Amino acid sequence: MLIQRQVWNDKVRYLIADEYGSVMLELYDEPQQWGEHYGTAWIWGLYVCPCNRRKGHARRLLEEAEFYAAKAEHNDVFLQWEERNTPCEILDFYKRQGYCEVEADDGRTEIMLRKELKGE
């Protein structure tokens, strides 16, 4: 697994990748807002190559991102599911991984999810 840590002006970004997929984690010092919610740890762009799906790779990448967020002492992590880019079964996958819906648009085409990391 390749893990690249990038230090930016207002955040630390982790790019986590292997031969099957990738995910990005952004950790902020100051909370960032999405709708009504504020968070300091955000996961973006979880992707696994279609021919390698349903083999545990997405779960492993997600857990790796959560590990780095918890290691940096963030209490929770947020991610956004969008219907236009991601199938509905991925929303179910996130929920099975412990993410809870915290906000959705009126049509439920964009949903913000949160997972508590305490005790990770």
C-alpha positions, 0 to 999 in steps of 0.5 A: 500500500502506498501512503502519501502524506501532503502538508498544505497550508490549512490541512494534511492530506493522505493519499492512500492507494494500492493496485486495487483502488484509492482513497483521500483523507483530509485532516483540518485544524479548524472545522470545515462546514458542509450544510449544518455540520462541521468536521475536521476529518473528511474522506473523499474519492474512495474508488476500487477498480470494478474488476476488483470490487466485492473482495474487501478492498474498499473496506480496507482502504476506508479503514486505513483512512479512518486509522490515520484520522484516529491516529491524528486524534480526530474524534469523527470522520465525514464523507459524502455520498452522491447519487450521480456518481455512486450506486445506492449499494455504496451508501449501504456499504458505508452504513455497514461500516458504521457511518450514519446519515447526518444530513441529506438534500431534499431529493436524497441525492446527496447525503453526508455521513459521519462515523465516530472514531472514539476508541479506534 
